[in-house]
């Protein structure tokens, strides 16, 4: 009986080790993918970090407003210091507040306000947006003339926005 208990203990330990290592493989794979993205981006690493921080700073500014948190669906995407604001707000006052709060982030050079007046979209529409973004990315990757890692695809309520730094060839 103790031999079976010992074997079960060894089996449980091996299973735990395998599950842990699978997590490491995923983490290493994700780190490798991120390193490739950073290395192939036309922006400097500093600019990429500034853009990510600006994304977070805009979200933080929005989170300070109870009205924006409760009544809107907002998304900020920053590329090279240019912010794209998308989503839905029920009235122009809340749109103006969202833009105003985004302007408080000092790193932002320019804002493209694409926030639409209307009720926040539902889960079905958000799922469709994910599918549409995936379809657009697939088309971009399939076209060898377009440097796919240079283009950020944003989809909000079936509207597609492309951000990036491209050159005419």
C-alpha positions as CSV (number, residue, x, y, z in Angstrom):
1,X,0.0,0.0,0.0
2,X,2.8,2.4,0.8
3,X,4.4,1.7,-2.5
4,X,1.2,2.8,-4.3
5,X,1.0,5.9,-2.2
6,X,4.7,6.6,-3.0
7,X,4.0,6.1,-6.7
8,X,1.0,8.4,-6.6
9,X,3.2,11.0,-4.9
10,X,5.8,10.7,-7.6
11,X,3.1,10.9,-10.3
12,X,1.5,14.0,-8.8
13,X,5.0,15.6,-8.5
14,X,5.7,14.9,-12.2
15,X,2.3,16.2,-13.3
16,X,2.8,19.4,-11.3
17,X,6.3,19.8,-12.9
18,X,5.0,19.2,-16.4
19,X,2.2,21.8,-15.9
20,X,4.7,24.3,-14.5
21,X,7.1,23.7,-17.4
22,X,4.3,24.2,-19.9
23,X,3.7,27.6,-18.4
24,X,7.4,28.4,-18.8
25,X,7.3,27.4,-22.4
26,X,4.3,29.7,-23.0
27,X,6.1,32.5,-21.1
28,X,9.3,32.0,-23.1
29,X,7.4,31.8,-26.4
30,X,5.5,35.0,-25.5
31,X,8.7,36.7,-24.6
32,X,10.3,35.6,-27.9
33,X,7.3,36.9,-29.8
34,X,7.5,40.2,-28.0
35,X,11.2,40.5,-28.6
36,X,10.6,39.9,-32.3
37,X,7.9,42.5,-32.4
38,X,10.1,45.1,-30.5
39,X,13.1,44.4,-32.8
40,X,11.0,44.8,-36.0
41,X,9.1,47.9,-35.0
42,X,10.2,51.1,-36.7
43,X,9.7,53.0,-33.5
44,X,12.5,53.0,-31.0
45,X,12.1,50.8,-27.9
46,X,11.8,54.0,-25.9
47,X,8.9,55.2,-28.1
48,X,7.2,51.9,-27.9
49,X,7.4,52.0,-24.1
50,X,6.2,55.7,-24.1
51,X,3.2,54.6,-26.3
52,X,2.3,51.8,-23.9
53,X,2.6,54.1,-20.9
54,X,0.4,56.7,-22.7
55,X,-2.2,54.0,-23.3
56,X,-2.3,53.3,-19.6
57,X,-2.2,57.0,-18.7
58,X,-5.3,57.7,-20.8
59,X,-7.1,54.8,-19.3
60,X,-6.2,56.0,-15.8
61,X,-7.5,59.5,-16.6
62,X,-10.7,58.0,-17.8
63,X,-11.0,55.8,-14.7
64,X,-11.1,59.0,-12.5
65,X,-14.5,59.8,-13.9
66,X,-17.5,57.8,-12.6
67,X,-19.6,58.9,-15.5
68,X,-17.1,57.6,-18.1
69,X,-16.7,54.3,-16.2
70,X,-20.4,53.8,-15.9
71,X,-21.8,55.0,-19.2
72,X,-19.2,54.5,-21.9
73,X,-17.1,51.9,-23.7
74,X,-13.8,53.6,-24.5
75,X,-10.5,52.4,-26.0
76,X,-7.3,54.4,-26.5
77,X,-4.5,53.2,-28.8
78,X,-1.3,55.2,-29.0
79,X,1.2,54.8,-31.8
80,X,4.2,57.1,-32.1
81,X,2.6,59.7,-29.7
82,X,-0.6,59.8,-31.7
83,X,-3.7,58.7,-29.8
84,X,-6.7,57.1,-31.5
85,X,-9.8,57.2,-29.2
86,X,-12.6,54.8,-30.1
87,X,-15.7,53.6,-28.5
88,X,-19.2,54.8,-27.6
89,X,-20.6,57.4,-25.3
90,X,-24.3,58.2,-24.8
91,X,-23.8,62.0,-25.4
92,X,-21.4,64.6,-26.6
93,X,-20.6,65.8,-23.1
94,X,-19.0,62.5,-22.2
95,X,-17.2,62.4,-25.6
96,X,-15.8,65.8,-24.8
97,X,-14.8,64.7,-21.3
98,X,-13.0,61.6,-22.7
99,X,-11.1,63.8,-25.2
100,X,-10.2,66.4,-22.5
101,X,-8.9,63.8,-20.1
102,X,-6.8,62.2,-22.9
103,X,-5.3,65.6,-23.7
104,X,-4.0,65.7,-20.1
105,X,-1.4,63.1,-21.0
106,X,1.6,65.2,-21.8
107,X,3.2,62.6,-24.2
108,X,0.3,62.7,-26.6
109,X,1.1,64.9,-29.7
110,X,-2.2,64.5,-31.5
111,X,-5.6,62.9,-30.9
112,X,-7.9,61.3,-33.4
113,X,-11.3,61.3,-31.8
114,X,-13.4,58.5,-33.3
115,X,-15.7,58.0,-30.3
116,X,-19.2,57.6,-31.5
117,X,-22.4,58.8,-29.8
118,X,-24.5,55.8,-28.8
119,X,-24.9,53.1,-26.3
120,X,-21.9,50.8,-25.6
121,X,-21.7,47.8,-27.9
122,X,-22.5,44.4,-26.6
123,X,-20.5,41.2,-26.3
124,X,-21.7,39.9,-29.7
125,X,-20.5,43.0,-31.5
126,X,-17.2,42.9,-29.6
127,X,-16.8,39.2,-30.7
128,X,-17.5,40.3,-34.3
129,X,-14.8,43.1,-33.9
130,X,-12.2,40.5,-32.8
131,X,-13.1,38.3,-35.8
132,X,-12.9,41.3,-38.2
133,X,-9.6,42.4,-36.7
134,X,-8.2,38.9,-37.2
135,X,-9.4,38.8,-40.8
136,X,-7.8,42.2,-41.6
137,X,-4.5,41.1,-39.9
138,X,-4.5,37.9,-42.0
139,X,-4.9,40.0,-45.2
140,X,-2.1,42.3,-44.2
141,X,0.2,39.4,-43.3
142,X,-0.6,37.7,-46.6
143,X,0.4,40.8,-48.6
144,X,4.2,40.8,-48.8
145,X,4.2,44.5,-49.8
146,X,2.9,45.4,-46.3
147,X,5.3,45.1,-43.3
148,X,2.7,43.5,-41.1
149,X,4.5,44.2,-37.8
150,X,4.4,47.9,-38.6
151,X,0.6,48.1,-38.7
152,X,-1.7,48.2,-35.6
153,X,-5.3,47.1,-36.4
154,X,-8.0,48.5,-34.2
155,X,-11.7,47.5,-34.7
156,X,-14.5,49.2,-32.9
157,X,-18.2,48.5,-33.8
158,X,-17.2,47.1,-37.2
159,X,-15.1,50.2,-38.1
160,X,-11.5,49.4,-38.9
161,X,-8.7,51.7,-38.1
162,X,-5.0,51.2,-39.1
163,X,-2.1,52.8,-37.3
164,X,1.5,52.6,-38.2
165,X,4.5,54.0,-40.0
166,X,4.7,52.9,-43.6
167,X,6.7,54.1,-46.6
168,X,5.6,54.2,-50.2
169,X,7.6,51.8,-52.3
